Amino acid sequence: MILPFVYREVAVLNRIVTDRYYDDVVLRWEAWLFRGFPVLAFSQRIRHPWVAELLHFGYVSYYMMIPALGLTLYLTRRYRAFQAYMFTLIATFYFCYLWFIFFPVEGPHYTYPTLEGDLQHGWFRSVALAVLARGAARGAAFPSSHVAAAMVTVLCAYRWDRRVFWGLLPLGTALTLGTVYGRFHYAVDALAGLAVAGLFAVLGPWLYEKTLDHRP
């Protein structure tokens, strides 16, 4: 519960470690991988306000996804699964936070123009921008911890509760696309977030079981 309050400290810590941001490096990866810049092309090619609202809803659904699985496991008394999920989620966050400190990337929210025309006036976009204004950490774009935490939740739901999984999967998909459409992350940020989620969805529960095996 305290993570939202300490998250912003990443922006302070990465200034201690380095005096630059690595957006130029990430943009070179983006150009090589996609032969362009999806963070601009996505919203320029699909200019439907209802698409923008749907994807921004996915972006802010992040704050419902994590408690949806956690509370389901806890209230149904699957305490071991609940603890393994919490261990996996926190490990995912800490990995991303450490990465942000040593390889800070500002992301398109700071370096690119905002969405144009009617796309910038949606209600869910205003919610997303309000959350960013109050809780964003500069330099915490690559990999996207937003995507990593959301998708590790989806993958853990697949492991422990398929009903929750089918509810979270479309939200996680919309969130991943929405981070790029709304120009909150570069496309490679989202891809790296997916990779981190896949890694920790496997590694986290395994490590948790190992800690149980070595308890006195």
Solvent accessible surface area in square Angstrom, and as a share of the most:
residue,aa,sasa,rsa
1,M,213,0.95
2,I,121,0.62
3,L,26,0.13
4,P,87,0.55
5,F,162,0.68
6,V,64,0.37
7,Y,42,0.16
8,R,115,0.42
9,E,90,0.40
10,V,6,0.03
11,A,25,0.19
12,V,83,0.48
13,L,75,0.38
14,N,0,0.00
15,R,87,0.32
16,I,130,0.66
17,V,70,0.40
18,T,21,0.12
19,D,133,0.69
20,R,95,0.35
21,Y,54,0.21
22,Y,46,0.17
23,D,15,0.08
24,D,67,0.35
25,V,26,0.15
26,V,0,0.00
27,L,40,0.20
28,R,145,0.53
29,W,106,0.37
30,E,0,0.00
31,A,36,0.28
32,W,175,0.61
33,L,84,0.42
34,F,78,0.32
35,R,190,0.69
36,G,23,0.22
37,F,81,0.34
38,P,29,0.18
39,V,0,0.00
40,L,46,0.23
41,A,28,0.22
42,F,45,0.19
43,S,0,0.00
44,Q,92,0.41
45,R,202,0.74
46,I,65,0.33
47,R,106,0.39
48,H,98,0.44
49,P,67,0.42
50,W,170,0.60
51,V,22,0.12
52,A,4,0.03
53,E,47,0.21
54,L,95,0.47
55,L,12,0.06
56,H,1,0.00
57,F,64,0.27
58,G,0,0.00
59,Y,6,0.02
60,V,19,0.11
61,S,0,0.00
62,Y,25,0.09
63,Y,112,0.42
64,M,100,0.45
65,M,1,0.00
66,I,32,0.16
67,P,56,0.35
68,A,41,0.32
69,L,0,0.00
70,G,5,0.04
71,L,101,0.50
72,T,37,0.22
73,L,0,0.00
74,Y,104,0.40
75,L,129,0.64
76,T,70,0.41
77,R,188,0.69
78,R,78,0.29
79,Y,101,0.38
80,R,138,0.50
81,A,13,0.10
82,F,47,0.19
83,Q,87,0.39
84,A,3,0.02
85,Y,0,0.00
86,M,58,0.26
87,F,71,0.29
88,T,0,0.00
89,L,7,0.03
90,I,59,0.30
91,A,24,0.19
92,T,0,0.00
93,F,16,0.07
94,Y,117,0.45
95,F,68,0.28
96,C,0,0.00
97,Y,25,0.09
98,L,108,0.54
99,W,103,0.36
100,F,0,0.00
101,I,21,0.11
102,F,126,0.53
103,F,39,0.16
104,P,0,0.00
105,V,0,0.00
106,E,29,0.13
107,G,0,0.00
108,P,1,0.01
109,H,68,0.30
110,Y,75,0.29
111,T,67,0.39
112,Y,44,0.17
113,P,89,0.56
114,T,73,0.42
115,L,0,0.00
116,E,66,0.30
117,G,40,0.38
118,D,101,0.52
119,L,4,0.02
120,Q,68,0.30
121,H,138,0.62
122,G,17,0.16
123,W,168,0.59
124,F,55,0.23
125,R,7,0.02
126,S,56,0.36
127,V,43,0.25
128,A,0,0.00
129,L,58,0.29
130,A,40,0.31
131,V,51,0.30
132,L,31,0.15
133,A,76,0.59
134,R,174,0.63
135,G,26,0.25
136,A,21,0.17
137,A,7,0.05
138,R,104,0.38
139,G,0,0.00
140,A,9,0.07
141,A,4,0.03
142,F,20,0.08
143,P,3,0.02
144,S,0,0.00
145,S,10,0.07
146,H,20,0.09
147,V,0,0.00
148,A,0,0.00
149,A,0,0.00
150,A,0,0.00
151,M,24,0.11
152,V,0,0.00
153,T,0,0.00
154,V,1,0.01
155,L,70,0.35
156,C,1,0.01
157,A,0,0.00
158,Y,101,0.38
159,R,135,0.49
160,W,57,0.20
161,D,10,0.05
162,R,128,0.47
163,R,193,0.70
164,V,25,0.14
165,F,17,0.07
166,W,162,0.57
167,G,44,0.42
168,L,8,0.04
169,L,57,0.28
170,P,79,0.50
171,L,40,0.20
172,G,0,0.00
173,T,67,0.39
174,A,14,0.11
175,L,0,0.00
176,T,20,0.12
177,L,83,0.41
178,G,0,0.00
179,T,0,0.00
180,V,12,0.07
181,Y,0,0.00
182,G,1,0.01
183,R,5,0.02
184,F,10,0.04
185,H,16,0.07
186,Y,0,0.00
187,A,9,0.07
188,V,10,0.06
189,D,0,0.00
190,A,5,0.04
191,L,80,0.40
192,A,21,0.16
193,G,0,0.00
194,L,66,0.33
195,A,68,0.53
196,V,13,0.08
197,A,1,0.00
198,G,31,0.29
199,L,94,0.47
200,F,17,0.07
201,A,13,0.10
202,V,112,0.64
203,L,60,0.30
204,G,0,0.00
205,P,3,0.02
206,W,136,0.48
207,L,62,0.31
208,Y,10,0.04
209,E,59,0.26
210,K,80,0.34
211,T,58,0.34
212,L,38,0.19
213,D,102,0.53
214,H,149,0.66
215,R,145,0.53
216,P,180,1.13
